[in-house]
């Protein structure tokens, strides 16, 4: 796991230990994944991709860390065709509060923009939605030349 916030790094370690799961946690930002010397079967962005200030530069980097046949999952991200711009700052009250209070980037993405970004970088997207929660939307990216998961 790569996590920028030290409190969350500690939380991940604590929960992994409590559940008997071995997790390597690196405190850093999105682009620290470039220093990893291995590939992964899956990369999960859970409520975090929208904090990446240079999301267009990050997607091509993922090509090198996701193993052939692997996937990228974008879970609970603000990706919606209703977003008024292709991508940009979210200007709702909660997002503005988070930007001001925490200094976080709070981006939103129009779904058509996000799909094109992924296709342009060799990925196809499938959307899975859970009826159990309004945050249950997960975009699953697999390589264009691979069979869908």
CNS distance restraints for C-alpha pairs under 8 A (distance, minus, plus):
assign (resid   1 and name CA) (resid  23 and name CA) 7.07 0.50 0.50
assign (resid   1 and name CA) (resid  24 and name CA) 6.14 0.50 0.50
assign (resid   1 and name CA) (resid  25 and name CA) 4.67 0.50 0.50
assign (resid   1 and name CA) (resid  26 and name CA) 6.11 0.50 0.50
assign (resid   2 and name CA) (resid  25 and name CA) 5.83 0.50 0.50
assign (resid   2 and name CA) (resid  26 and name CA) 4.77 0.50 0.50
assign (resid   2 and name CA) (resid  27 and name CA) 5.82 0.50 0.50
assign (resid   2 and name CA) (resid  28 and name CA) 5.98 0.50 0.50
assign (resid   2 and name CA) (resid  29 and name CA) 6.82 0.50 0.50
assign (resid   2 and name CA) (resid  30 and name CA) 7.19 0.50 0.50
assign (resid   2 and name CA) (resid  32 and name CA) 7.75 0.50 0.50
assign (resid   2 and name CA) (resid  33 and name CA) 7.64 0.50 0.50
assign (resid   3 and name CA) (resid   8 and name CA) 6.88 0.50 0.50
assign (resid   3 and name CA) (resid   9 and name CA) 5.99 0.50 0.50
assign (resid   3 and name CA) (resid  25 and name CA) 7.28 0.50 0.50
assign (resid   3 and name CA) (resid  26 and name CA) 6.34 0.50 0.50
assign (resid   3 and name CA) (resid  27 and name CA) 5.10 0.50 0.50
assign (resid   3 and name CA) (resid  28 and name CA) 5.67 0.50 0.50
assign (resid   3 and name CA) (resid  29 and name CA) 6.49 0.50 0.50
assign (resid   4 and name CA) (resid   8 and name CA) 7.90 0.50 0.50
assign (resid   4 and name CA) (resid   9 and name CA) 7.60 0.50 0.50
assign (resid   4 and name CA) (resid  27 and name CA) 5.24 0.50 0.50
assign (resid   4 and name CA) (resid  28 and name CA) 4.64 0.50 0.50
assign (resid   4 and name CA) (resid  29 and name CA) 5.27 0.50 0.50
assign (resid   5 and name CA) (resid   9 and name CA) 6.35 0.50 0.50
assign (resid   5 and name CA) (resid  27 and name CA) 7.08 0.50 0.50
assign (resid   6 and name CA) (resid  10 and name CA) 6.32 0.50 0.50
assign (resid   6 and name CA) (resid  27 and name CA) 6.73 0.50 0.50
assign (resid   7 and name CA) (resid  11 and name CA) 6.21 0.50 0.50
assign (resid   8 and name CA) (resid  12 and name CA) 6.00 0.50 0.50
assign (resid   9 and name CA) (resid  13 and name CA) 6.32 0.50 0.50
assign (resid   9 and name CA) (resid  25 and name CA) 6.52 0.50 0.50
assign (resid   9 and name CA) (resid  26 and name CA) 7.50 0.50 0.50
assign (resid   9 and name CA) (resid  27 and name CA) 6.51 0.50 0.50
assign (resid  10 and name CA) (resid  14 and name CA) 6.05 0.50 0.50
assign (resid  11 and name CA) (resid  15 and name CA) 6.06 0.50 0.50
assign (resid  12 and name CA) (resid  16 and name CA) 6.02 0.50 0.50
assign (resid  12 and name CA) (resid  25 and name CA) 7.51 0.50 0.50
assign (resid  13 and name CA) (resid  17 and name CA) 6.08 0.50 0.50
assign (resid  13 and name CA) (resid  23 and name CA) 7.03 0.50 0.50
assign (resid  13 and name CA) (resid  25 and name CA) 7.07 0.50 0.50
assign (resid  14 and name CA) (resid  18 and name CA) 6.09 0.50 0.50
assign (resid  15 and name CA) (resid  19 and name CA) 6.18 0.50 0.50
assign (resid  16 and name CA) (resid  20 and name CA) 6.03 0.50 0.50
assign (resid  16 and name CA) (resid  21 and name CA) 4.84 0.50 0.50
assign (resid  16 and name CA) (resid  22 and name CA) 6.35 0.50 0.50
assign (resid  16 and name CA) (resid  23 and name CA) 6.37 0.50 0.50
assign (resid  17 and name CA) (resid  21 and name CA) 5.94 0.50 0.50
assign (resid  17 and name CA) (resid  22 and name CA) 7.12 0.50 0.50
assign (resid  28 and name CA) (resid  32 and name CA) 6.14 0.50 0.50
assign (resid  30 and name CA) (resid  52 and name CA) 7.13 0.50 0.50
assign (resid  30 and name CA) (resid  58 and name CA) 7.45 0.50 0.50
assign (resid  31 and name CA) (resid  58 and name CA) 6.89 0.50 0.50
assign (resid  32 and name CA) (resid  36 and name CA) 7.49 0.50 0.50
assign (resid  33 and name CA) (resid  65 and name CA) 7.60 0.50 0.50
assign (resid  34 and name CA) (resid  61 and name CA) 6.87 0.50 0.50
assign (resid  34 and name CA) (resid  65 and name CA) 7.69 0.50 0.50
assign (resid  36 and name CA) (resid  65 and name CA) 7.77 0.50 0.50
assign (resid  38 and name CA) (resid  65 and name CA) 6.63 0.50 0.50
assign (resid  39 and name CA) (resid  64 and name CA) 7.22 0.50 0.50
assign (resid  39 and name CA) (resid  65 and name CA) 4.43 0.50 0.50
assign (resid  39 and name CA) (resid  66 and name CA) 5.26 0.50 0.50
assign (resid  39 and name CA) (resid  67 and name CA) 5.08 0.50 0.50
assign (resid  40 and name CA) (resid  65 and name CA) 6.08 0.50 0.50
assign (resid  40 and name CA) (resid  66 and name CA) 4.99 0.50 0.50
assign (resid  40 and name CA) (resid  67 and name CA) 5.33 0.50 0.50
assign (resid  40 and name CA) (resid  70 and name CA) 7.12 0.50 0.50
assign (resid  41 and name CA) (resid  66 and name CA) 5.98 0.50 0.50
assign (resid  41 and name CA) (resid  67 and name CA) 5.37 0.50 0.50
assign (resid  41 and name CA) (resid  68 and name CA) 7.74 0.50 0.50
assign (resid  41 and name CA) (resid  69 and name CA) 7.29 0.50 0.50
assign (resid  41 and name CA) (resid  70 and name CA) 4.42 0.50 0.50
assign (resid  41 and name CA) (resid  71 and name CA) 6.47 0.50 0.50
assign (resid  42 and name CA) (resid  66 and name CA) 6.42 0.50 0.50
assign (resid  42 and name CA) (resid  67 and name CA) 7.80 0.50 0.50
assign (resid  42 and name CA) (resid  70 and name CA) 5.43 0.50 0.50
assign (resid  42 and name CA) (resid  71 and name CA) 4.85 0.50 0.50
assign (resid  42 and name CA) (resid  72 and name CA) 5.61 0.50 0.50
assign (resid  42 and name CA) (resid  73 and name CA) 7.45 0.50 0.50
assign (resid  43 and name CA) (resid  66 and name CA) 7.01 0.50 0.50
assign (resid  43 and name CA) (resid  71 and name CA) 6.51 0.50 0.50
assign (resid  43 and name CA) (resid  72 and name CA) 4.74 0.50 0.50
assign (resid  43 and name CA) (resid  73 and name CA) 6.22 0.50 0.50
assign (resid  44 and name CA) (resid  72 and name CA) 5.91 0.50 0.50
assign (resid  44 and name CA) (resid  73 and name CA) 4.80 0.50 0.50
assign (resid  44 and name CA) (resid  74 and name CA) 6.24 0.50 0.50
assign (resid  44 and name CA) (resid  75 and name CA) 7.45 0.50 0.50
assign (resid  45 and name CA) (resid  49 and name CA) 5.69 0.50 0.50
assign (resid  45 and name CA) (resid  72 and name CA) 7.74 0.50 0.50
assign (resid  45 and name CA) (resid  73 and name CA) 6.02 0.50 0.50
assign (resid  45 and name CA) (resid  74 and name CA) 4.90 0.50 0.50
assign (resid  45 and name CA) (resid  75 and name CA) 6.08 0.50 0.50
assign (resid  46 and name CA) (resid  73 and name CA) 7.95 0.50 0.50
assign (resid  46 and name CA) (resid  74 and name CA) 6.20 0.50 0.50
assign (resid  46 and name CA) (resid  75 and name CA) 4.80 0.50 0.50
assign (resid  46 and name CA) (resid  76 and name CA) 6.15 0.50 0.50
assign (resid  46 and name CA) (resid  77 and name CA) 7.23 0.50 0.50
assign (resid  47 and name CA) (resid  74 and name CA) 7.79 0.50 0.50
assign (resid  47 and name CA) (resid  75 and name CA) 6.24 0.50 0.50
assign (resid  47 and name CA) (resid  76 and name CA) 5.26 0.50 0.50
assign (resid  47 and name CA) (resid  77 and name CA) 5.36 0.50 0.50
assign (resid  48 and name CA) (resid  52 and name CA) 7.48 0.50 0.50
assign (resid  48 and name CA) (resid  77 and name CA) 7.26 0.50 0.50
assign (resid  49 and name CA) (resid  55 and name CA) 7.55 0.50 0.50
assign (resid  49 and name CA) (resid  74 and name CA) 7.23 0.50 0.50
assign (resid  49 and name CA) (resid  77 and name CA) 6.98 0.50 0.50
assign (resid  50 and name CA) (resid  55 and name CA) 7.91 0.50 0.50
assign (resid  50 and name CA) (resid  77 and name CA) 6.55 0.50 0.50
assign (resid  50 and name CA) (resid  78 and name CA) 7.03 0.50 0.50
assign (resid  50 and name CA) (resid 105 and name CA) 7.25 0.50 0.50
assign (resid  50 and name CA) (resid 106 and name CA) 5.93 0.50 0.50
assign (resid  50 and name CA) (resid 107 and name CA) 4.88 0.50 0.50
assign (resid  50 and name CA) (resid 108 and name CA) 6.40 0.50 0.50
assign (resid  51 and name CA) (resid 104 and name CA) 6.46 0.50 0.50
assign (resid  51 and name CA) (resid 105 and name CA) 4.69 0.50 0.50
assign (resid  51 and name CA) (resid 106 and name CA) 5.43 0.50 0.50
assign (resid  51 and name CA) (resid 107 and name CA) 6.32 0.50 0.50
assign (resid  52 and name CA) (resid 105 and name CA) 6.78 0.50 0.50
assign (resid  52 and name CA) (resid 107 and name CA) 7.91 0.50 0.50
assign (resid  53 and name CA) (resid 105 and name CA) 6.38 0.50 0.50
assign (resid  54 and name CA) (resid  58 and name CA) 6.61 0.50 0.50
assign (resid  55 and name CA) (resid  59 and name CA) 6.56 0.50 0.50
assign (resid  56 and name CA) (resid  60 and name CA) 7.67 0.50 0.50
assign (resid  56 and name CA) (resid 117 and name CA) 7.58 0.50 0.50
assign (resid  57 and name CA) (resid  61 and name CA) 7.09 0.50 0.50
assign (resid  58 and name CA) (resid  62 and name CA) 6.55 0.50 0.50
assign (resid  59 and name CA) (resid  63 and name CA) 7.07 0.50 0.50
assign (resid  59 and name CA) (resid 118 and name CA) 7.48 0.50 0.50
assign (resid  59 and name CA) (resid 121 and name CA) 7.07 0.50 0.50
assign (resid  60 and name CA) (resid  64 and name CA) 7.63 0.50 0.50
assign (resid  60 and name CA) (resid 121 and name CA) 6.22 0.50 0.50
assign (resid  61 and name CA) (resid  65 and name CA) 7.12 0.50 0.50
assign (resid  62 and name CA) (resid  66 and name CA) 6.02 0.50 0.50
assign (resid  66 and name CA) (resid  70 and name CA) 5.68 0.50 0.50
assign (resid  66 and name CA) (resid  71 and name CA) 6.82 0.50 0.50
assign (resid  66 and name CA) (resid  72 and name CA) 7.64 0.50 0.50
assign (resid  68 and name CA) (resid 143 and name CA) 8.00 0.50 0.50
assign (resid  69 and name CA) (resid 142 and name CA) 7.19 0.50 0.50
assign (resid  69 and name CA) (resid 143 and name CA) 7.17 0.50 0.50
assign (resid  69 and name CA) (resid 146 and name CA) 6.25 0.50 0.50
assign (resid  70 and name CA) (resid 142 and name CA) 6.57 0.50 0.50
assign (resid  70 and name CA) (resid 143 and name CA) 7.78 0.50 0.50
assign (resid  71 and name CA) (resid 140 and name CA) 6.65 0.50 0.50
assign (resid  71 and name CA) (resid 141 and name CA) 5.43 0.50 0.50
assign (resid  71 and name CA) (resid 142 and name CA) 4.88 0.50 0.50
assign (resid  71 and name CA) (resid 143 and name CA) 7.52 0.50 0.50
assign (resid  72 and name CA) (resid 140 and name CA) 5.83 0.50 0.50
assign (resid  72 and name CA) (resid 141 and name CA) 4.99 0.50 0.50
assign (resid  72 and name CA) (resid 142 and name CA) 6.77 0.50 0.50
assign (resid  73 and name CA) (resid 138 and name CA) 6.50 0.50 0.50
assign (resid  73 and name CA) (resid 139 and name CA) 5.72 0.50 0.50
assign (resid  73 and name CA) (resid 140 and name CA) 4.58 0.50 0.50
assign (resid  73 and name CA) (resid 141 and name CA) 6.22 0.50 0.50
assign (resid  74 and name CA) (resid 138 and name CA) 5.53 0.50 0.50
assign (resid  74 and name CA) (resid 139 and name CA) 5.07 0.50 0.50
assign (resid  74 and name CA) (resid 140 and name CA) 6.47 0.50 0.50
assign (resid  75 and name CA) (resid 135 and name CA) 7.93 0.50 0.50
assign (resid  75 and name CA) (resid 136 and name CA) 7.26 0.50 0.50
assign (resid  75 and name CA) (resid 137 and name CA) 6.13 0.50 0.50
assign (resid  75 and name CA) (resid 138 and name CA) 4.33 0.50 0.50
assign (resid  75 and name CA) (resid 139 and name CA) 6.46 0.50 0.50
assign (resid  76 and name CA) (resid 135 and name CA) 5.05 0.50 0.50
assign (resid  76 and name CA) (resid 136 and name CA) 6.21 0.50 0.50
assign (resid  76 and name CA) (resid 137 and name CA) 5.75 0.50 0.50
assign (resid  76 and name CA) (resid 138 and name CA) 6.36 0.50 0.50
assign (resid  77 and name CA) (resid 137 and name CA) 7.75 0.50 0.50
assign (resid  77 and name CA) (resid 138 and name CA) 7.85 0.50 0.50
assign (resid  78 and name CA) (resid 107 and name CA) 7.56 0.50 0.50
assign (resid  78 and name CA) (resid 108 and name CA) 5.14 0.50 0.50
assign (resid  78 and name CA) (resid 109 and name CA) 6.32 0.50 0.50
assign (resid  79 and name CA) (resid  83 and name CA) 7.47 0.50 0.50
assign (resid  79 and name CA) (resid 108 and name CA) 6.12 0.50 0.50
assign (resid  79 and name CA) (resid 109 and name CA) 4.73 0.50 0.50
assign (resid  79 and name CA) (resid 110 and name CA) 5.71 0.50 0.50
assign (resid  79 and name CA) (resid 111 and name CA) 5.33 0.50 0.50
assign (resid  79 and name CA) (resid 114 and name CA) 7.42 0.50 0.50
assign (resid  80 and name CA) (resid 108 and name CA) 7.97 0.50 0.50
assign (resid  80 and name CA) (resid 109 and name CA) 6.35 0.50 0.50
assign (resid  80 and name CA) (resid 110 and name CA) 5.04 0.50 0.50
assign (resid  80 and name CA) (resid 111 and name CA) 4.83 0.50 0.50
assign (resid  81 and name CA) (resid 109 and name CA) 7.81 0.50 0.50
assign (resid  81 and name CA) (resid 110 and name CA) 4.65 0.50 0.50
assign (resid  81 and name CA) (resid 111 and name CA) 4.75 0.50 0.50
assign (resid  81 and name CA) (resid 112 and name CA) 6.52 0.50 0.50
assign (resid  82 and name CA) (resid 110 and name CA) 6.62 0.50 0.50
assign (resid  83 and name CA) (resid  87 and name CA) 7.69 0.50 0.50
assign (resid  83 and name CA) (resid 108 and name CA) 6.75 0.50 0.50
assign (resid  83 and name CA) (resid 109 and name CA) 6.21 0.50 0.50
assign (resid  83 and name CA) (resid 110 and name CA) 5.01 0.50 0.50
assign (resid  84 and name CA) (resid 110 and name CA) 7.18 0.50 0.50
assign (resid  85 and name CA) (resid 109 and name CA) 7.25 0.50 0.50
assign (resid  85 and name CA) (resid 110 and name CA) 6.39 0.50 0.50
assign (resid  86 and name CA) (resid 109 and name CA) 5.85 0.50 0.50
assign (resid  86 and name CA) (resid 110 and name CA) 4.93 0.50 0.50
assign (resid  86 and name CA) (resid 112 and name CA) 7.73 0.50 0.50
assign (resid  86 and name CA) (resid 113 and name CA) 5.39 0.50 0.50
assign (resid  86 and name CA) (resid 114 and name CA) 7.97 0.50 0.50
assign (resid  87 and name CA) (resid 107 and name CA) 6.83 0.50 0.50
assign (resid  87 and name CA) (resid 108 and name CA) 5.54 0.50 0.50
assign (resid  87 and name CA) (resid 109 and name CA) 4.34 0.50 0.50
assign (resid  87 and name CA) (resid 110 and name CA) 6.08 0.50 0.50
assign (resid  87 and name CA) (resid 113 and name CA) 7.37 0.50 0.50
assign (resid  88 and name CA) (resid 107 and name CA) 5.25 0.50 0.50
assign (resid  88 and name CA) (resid 108 and name CA) 5.67 0.50 0.50
assign (resid  88 and name CA) (resid 109 and name CA) 6.86 0.50 0.50
assign (resid  89 and name CA) (resid 105 and name CA) 7.50 0.50 0.50
assign (resid  89 and name CA) (resid 106 and name CA) 5.69 0.50 0.50
assign (resid  89 and name CA) (resid 107 and name CA) 4.50 0.50 0.50
assign (resid  89 and name CA) (resid 108 and name CA) 6.19 0.50 0.50
assign (resid  90 and name CA) (resid  95 and name CA) 6.00 0.50 0.50
assign (resid  90 and name CA) (resid  96 and name CA) 7.35 0.50 0.50
assign (resid  90 and name CA) (resid 106 and name CA) 5.83 0.50 0.50
assign (resid  90 and name CA) (resid 107 and name CA) 5.42 0.50 0.50
assign (resid  90 and name CA) (resid 108 and name CA) 5.60 0.50 0.50
assign (resid  91 and name CA) (resid  95 and name CA) 6.18 0.50 0.50
assign (resid  91 and name CA) (resid  96 and name CA) 5.85 0.50 0.50
assign (resid  92 and name CA) (resid  96 and name CA) 6.19 0.50 0.50
assign (resid  93 and name CA) (resid  97 and name CA) 6.08 0.50 0.50
assign (resid  94 and name CA) (resid  98 and name CA) 6.25 0.50 0.50
assign (resid  95 and name CA) (resid  99 and name CA) 6.13 0.50 0.50
assign (resid  95 and name CA) (resid 106 and name CA) 6.03 0.50 0.50
assign (resid  96 and name CA) (resid 100 and name CA) 6.12 0.50 0.50
assign (resid  96 and name CA) (resid 106 and name CA) 7.95 0.50 0.50
assign (resid  97 and name CA) (resid 101 and name CA) 5.77 0.50 0.50
assign (resid  98 and name CA) (resid 102 and name CA) 5.42 0.50 0.50
assign (resid  98 and name CA) (resid 103 and name CA) 6.86 0.50 0.50
assign (resid  98 and name CA) (resid 104 and name CA) 6.27 0.50 0.50
assign (resid  98 and name CA) (resid 106 and name CA) 7.64 0.50 0.50
assign (resid  99 and name CA) (resid 103 and name CA) 4.68 0.50 0.50
assign (resid  99 and name CA) (resid 104 and name CA) 4.76 0.50 0.50
assign (resid  99 and name CA) (resid 105 and name CA) 6.14 0.50 0.50
assign (resid  99 and name CA) (resid 106 and name CA) 6.59 0.50 0.50
assign (resid 100 and name CA) (resid 104 and name CA) 7.66 0.50 0.50
assign (resid 109 and name CA) (resid 113 and name CA) 6.81 0.50 0.50
assign (resid 109 and name CA) (resid 114 and name CA) 6.31 0.50 0.50
assign (resid 110 and name CA) (resid 114 and name CA) 6.31 0.50 0.50
assign (resid 111 and name CA) (resid 115 and name CA) 6.08 0.50 0.50
assign (resid 112 and name CA) (resid 116 and name CA) 6.23 0.50 0.50
assign (resid 113 and name CA) (resid 117 and name CA) 6.13 0.50 0.50
assign (resid 114 and name CA) (resid 118 and name CA) 6.29 0.50 0.50
assign (resid 115 and name CA) (resid 119 and name CA) 6.14 0.50 0.50
assign (resid 115 and name CA) (resid 124 and name CA) 7.42 0.50 0.50
assign (resid 115 and name CA) (resid 125 and name CA) 6.61 0.50 0.50
assign (resid 116 and name CA) (resid 120 and name CA) 5.89 0.50 0.50
assign (resid 117 and name CA) (resid 121 and name CA) 6.46 0.50 0.50
assign (resid 118 and name CA) (resid 122 and name CA) 6.43 0.50 0.50
assign (resid 118 and name CA) (resid 123 and name CA) 5.02 0.50 0.50
assign (resid 118 and name CA) (resid 124 and name CA) 6.42 0.50 0.50
assign (resid 118 and name CA) (resid 125 and name CA) 7.41 0.50 0.50
assign (resid 118 and name CA) (resid 141 and name CA) 7.73 0.50 0.50
assign (resid 119 and name CA) (resid 123 and name CA) 4.81 0.50 0.50
assign (resid 119 and name CA) (resid 124 and name CA) 5.57 0.50 0.50
assign (resid 119 and name CA) (resid 125 and name CA) 7.99 0.50 0.50
assign (resid 119 and name CA) (resid 144 and name CA) 7.51 0.50 0.50
assign (resid 122 and name CA) (resid 143 and name CA) 5.79 0.50 0.50
assign (resid 122 and name CA) (resid 144 and name CA) 5.51 0.50 0.50
assign (resid 123 and name CA) (resid 141 and name CA) 5.79 0.50 0.50
assign (resid 123 and name CA) (resid 142 and name CA) 5.40 0.50 0.50
assign (resid 123 and name CA) (resid 143 and name CA) 4.36 0.50 0.50
assign (resid 123 and name CA) (resid 144 and name CA) 4.99 0.50 0.50
assign (resid 124 and name CA) (resid 141 and name CA) 5.41 0.50 0.50
assign (resid 124 and name CA) (resid 142 and name CA) 5.53 0.50 0.50
assign (resid 124 and name CA) (resid 143 and name CA) 6.03 0.50 0.50
assign (resid 124 and name CA) (resid 144 and name CA) 5.37 0.50 0.50
assign (resid 125 and name CA) (resid 139 and name CA) 6.18 0.50 0.50
assign (resid 125 and name CA) (resid 140 and name CA) 5.49 0.50 0.50
assign (resid 125 and name CA) (resid 141 and name CA) 4.51 0.50 0.50
assign (resid 125 and name CA) (resid 142 and name CA) 6.63 0.50 0.50
assign (resid 126 and name CA) (resid 139 and name CA) 5.67 0.50 0.50
assign (resid 126 and name CA) (resid 140 and name CA) 5.17 0.50 0.50
assign (resid 126 and name CA) (resid 141 and name CA) 6.48 0.50 0.50
assign (resid 127 and name CA) (resid 137 and name CA) 6.91 0.50 0.50
assign (resid 127 and name CA) (resid 138 and name CA) 5.80 0.50 0.50
assign (resid 127 and name CA) (resid 139 and name CA) 4.57 0.50 0.50
assign (resid 127 and name CA) (resid 140 and name CA) 6.25 0.50 0.50
assign (resid 128 and name CA) (resid 136 and name CA) 7.93 0.50 0.50
assign (resid 128 and name CA) (resid 137 and name CA) 5.82 0.50 0.50
assign (resid 128 and name CA) (resid 138 and name CA) 5.23 0.50 0.50
assign (resid 128 and name CA) (resid 139 and name CA) 6.38 0.50 0.50
assign (resid 128 and name CA) (resid 140 and name CA) 7.52 0.50 0.50
assign (resid 129 and name CA) (resid 136 and name CA) 5.45 0.50 0.50
assign (resid 129 and name CA) (resid 137 and name CA) 4.40 0.50 0.50
assign (resid 129 and name CA) (resid 138 and name CA) 6.31 0.50 0.50
assign (resid 130 and name CA) (resid 134 and name CA) 7.70 0.50 0.50
assign (resid 130 and name CA) (resid 136 and name CA) 4.74 0.50 0.50
assign (resid 130 and name CA) (resid 137 and name CA) 6.38 0.50 0.50
assign (resid 131 and name CA) (resid 136 and name CA) 7.09 0.50 0.50
assign (resid 132 and name CA) (resid 136 and name CA) 7.03 0.50 0.50
assign (resid 142 and name CA) (resid 146 and name CA) 6.67 0.50 0.50
assign (resid 142 and name CA) (resid 147 and name CA) 7.87 0.50 0.50
assign (resid 142 and name CA) (resid 148 and name CA) 6.38 0.50 0.50
assign (resid 142 and name CA) (resid 149 and name CA) 7.15 0.50 0.50
assign (resid 143 and name CA) (resid 147 and name CA) 7.98 0.50 0.50
